[in-house]
Amino acid sequence: MLTIIAVCTFAPAQSHAQSAELKGVTSKLVSLANQRKYSEALPLAEKAVALAKKEFGSKHEKHGKTLGDLAFLYSKLGRHTEAEPLFKRALTIYPNPLAPEHPKVGIALNNLALLYRHLGRYAEAEPLYKRAITIREKTQGLEHPDIAVNLQNLANINNKQDTNTQQKHTKKTDQ
């Protein structure tokens, strides 16, 4: 059985303009997420989103990162309908201050693709994985371990799609 490998974006944000409160919330959030205490991390992630939006504005990369972190937690807790719009919103924010092929965009694409894979929406996941792989190849080099993660995730959905196609074909021939 293949496992889903997620690439989480949790890392303390580095900025001199960031408030002590946001730094503290982010630090606790990172610690809990790294311990896989997602339920405990959730209120901190929600607070981080509000603080980042207040401090930097709704179109700033830091706000996008906090949205992605919150979406990741929702996804880990099985709250997929809440995670999807946050992942998508984070992706609309990242390309603004960052190049469209920035590594953070690749992480966000990978995480949205993981959500779609979990929901069985393989056709939607596949182009996201491919774009994430392209970004990582350009920005991190072909030997970077994150590329292997994306390739494994892409292979997993291709296997699922092949299995589903075979099952549909078998059902048609049995009728």
C-alpha positions as CSV (number, residue, x, y, z in Angstrom):
1,M,0.0,0.0,0.0
2,L,1.3,3.4,-0.9
3,T,1.1,6.2,1.5
4,I,0.2,9.8,0.9
5,I,3.2,12.1,1.4
6,A,2.2,15.6,2.3
7,V,4.5,18.6,2.1
8,C,3.5,20.9,4.8
9,T,4.4,24.6,4.7
10,F,4.7,25.0,8.5
11,A,7.8,27.0,9.2
12,P,8.2,30.0,11.3
13,A,7.7,33.1,9.2
14,Q,10.8,35.4,9.2
15,S,10.1,39.1,9.2
16,H,11.1,42.1,11.2
17,A,7.7,43.7,10.6
18,Q,5.9,40.7,12.1
19,S,4.4,41.3,15.5
20,A,5.5,39.4,18.6
21,E,2.0,38.0,18.9
22,L,2.0,36.5,15.4
23,K,5.5,35.1,16.0
24,G,4.4,33.5,19.2
25,V,1.2,32.0,17.6
26,T,3.2,30.7,14.7
27,S,5.9,29.2,16.9
28,K,3.2,27.3,18.9
29,L,1.4,26.3,15.7
30,V,4.6,24.9,14.2
31,S,5.3,22.9,17.3
32,L,1.9,21.4,17.5
33,A,1.7,20.6,13.8
34,N,5.1,18.9,13.9
35,Q,3.8,16.8,16.8
36,R,0.7,16.0,14.6
37,K,-1.6,17.6,17.2
38,Y,-3.7,19.0,14.5
39,S,-6.8,19.7,16.6
40,E,-4.8,21.7,19.1
41,A,-3.1,23.6,16.3
42,L,-6.3,24.5,14.6
43,P,-7.3,27.5,16.7
44,L,-3.8,28.8,16.5
45,A,-3.8,28.6,12.7
46,E,-7.2,30.4,12.6
47,K,-5.7,33.1,14.8
48,A,-2.5,33.3,12.7
49,V,-4.7,33.9,9.6
50,A,-6.5,36.8,11.3
51,L,-3.3,38.3,12.6
52,A,-1.5,38.0,9.2
53,K,-4.4,39.6,7.4
54,K,-4.5,42.4,9.9
55,E,-0.7,43.0,9.9
56,F,0.1,42.5,6.2
57,G,-3.2,42.7,4.3
58,S,-5.3,40.0,2.5
59,K,-3.0,39.9,-0.6
60,H,0.3,39.5,1.1
61,E,2.4,36.3,0.9
62,K,2.3,35.8,4.7
63,H,-1.5,35.9,4.7
64,G,-1.4,33.3,1.9
65,K,1.0,31.1,3.9
66,T,-1.3,31.2,6.9
67,L,-4.3,30.3,4.8
68,G,-2.3,27.3,3.4
69,D,-1.4,26.2,6.9
70,L,-5.0,26.4,8.0
71,A,-6.2,24.5,4.9
72,F,-3.5,21.8,5.6
73,L,-4.9,21.4,9.1
74,Y,-8.5,21.2,7.9
75,S,-7.5,18.6,5.4
76,K,-5.6,16.5,8.1
77,L,-8.7,16.7,10.2
78,G,-11.0,15.5,7.4
79,R,-12.6,18.9,7.0
80,H,-12.1,18.9,3.2
81,T,-14.9,21.2,2.2
82,E,-13.3,23.9,4.4
83,A,-9.8,23.1,3.2
84,E,-10.3,23.4,-0.6
85,P,-11.3,27.1,-0.8
86,L,-8.4,28.0,1.5
87,F,-5.9,26.2,-0.6
88,K,-7.3,27.9,-3.7
89,R,-7.2,31.3,-2.1
90,A,-3.6,30.8,-1.0
91,L,-2.7,30.0,-4.6
92,T,-4.2,33.2,-5.8
93,I,-2.1,35.1,-3.3
94,Y,1.3,33.5,-3.8
95,P,1.8,34.4,-7.5
96,N,1.4,38.1,-6.7
97,P,4.5,38.9,-4.7
98,L,6.3,35.7,-5.7
99,A,7.2,34.4,-9.1
100,P,4.6,32.0,-10.5
101,E,7.2,29.3,-10.2
102,H,8.3,30.0,-6.6
103,P,8.8,26.9,-4.5
104,K,6.0,28.0,-2.2
105,V,3.6,27.8,-5.1
106,G,4.8,24.3,-5.7
107,I,4.1,23.4,-2.1
108,A,0.6,24.9,-2.3
109,L,-0.1,23.0,-5.6
110,N,1.0,19.8,-4.1
111,N,-1.2,20.2,-1.0
112,L,-4.3,21.0,-3.1
113,A,-3.5,18.0,-5.3
114,L,-3.3,15.8,-2.1
115,L,-6.7,17.0,-1.1
116,Y,-8.2,16.2,-4.5
117,R,-6.5,12.8,-4.4
118,H,-8.0,12.1,-1.0
119,L,-11.4,13.0,-2.3
120,G,-10.9,10.8,-5.4
121,R,-10.8,13.7,-7.8
122,Y,-7.8,12.3,-9.6
123,A,-8.3,14.2,-12.9
124,E,-8.1,17.5,-10.9
125,A,-5.1,16.4,-8.9
126,E,-2.9,15.3,-11.9
127,P,-2.2,18.7,-13.5
128,L,-1.5,20.2,-10.1
129,Y,1.1,17.6,-9.3
130,K,2.6,18.0,-12.8
131,R,2.9,21.8,-12.3
132,A,4.4,21.3,-8.8
133,I,7.0,18.9,-10.3
134,T,7.9,21.4,-13.0
135,I,8.3,24.2,-10.5
136,R,10.5,22.1,-8.2
137,E,12.6,20.9,-11.1
138,K,13.3,24.5,-12.1
139,T,13.8,26.0,-8.7
140,Q,15.3,23.1,-6.7
141,G,17.0,21.0,-9.2
142,L,16.3,17.4,-10.4
143,E,17.9,15.8,-7.4
144,H,15.9,17.5,-4.7
145,P,13.9,15.0,-2.5
146,D,10.7,17.0,-2.8
147,I,10.6,16.1,-6.5
148,A,10.5,12.5,-5.6
149,V,7.6,13.2,-3.2
150,N,5.7,14.8,-6.1
151,L,6.5,12.1,-8.5
152,Q,5.3,9.4,-6.0
153,N,2.1,11.3,-5.5
154,L,1.6,11.6,-9.2
155,A,2.3,7.9,-9.7
156,N,-0.2,7.1,-6.9
157,I,-3.1,8.9,-8.7
158,N,-2.1,7.4,-12.0
159,N,-2.4,4.0,-10.4
160,K,-5.8,4.9,-8.9
161,Q,-7.0,6.2,-12.3
162,D,-5.8,3.0,-14.0
163,T,-7.5,0.8,-11.4
164,N,-10.8,2.8,-11.7
165,T,-10.7,2.6,-15.6
166,Q,-10.1,-1.2,-15.4
167,Q,-13.0,-1.6,-12.9
168,K,-15.3,0.4,-15.1
169,H,-14.3,-1.7,-18.2
170,T,-14.8,-4.9,-16.3
171,K,-18.3,-3.9,-15.2
172,K,-19.3,-3.1,-18.8
173,T,-18.0,-6.4,-20.1
174,D,-19.8,-8.3,-17.3
175,Q,-23.2,-6.8,-18.2
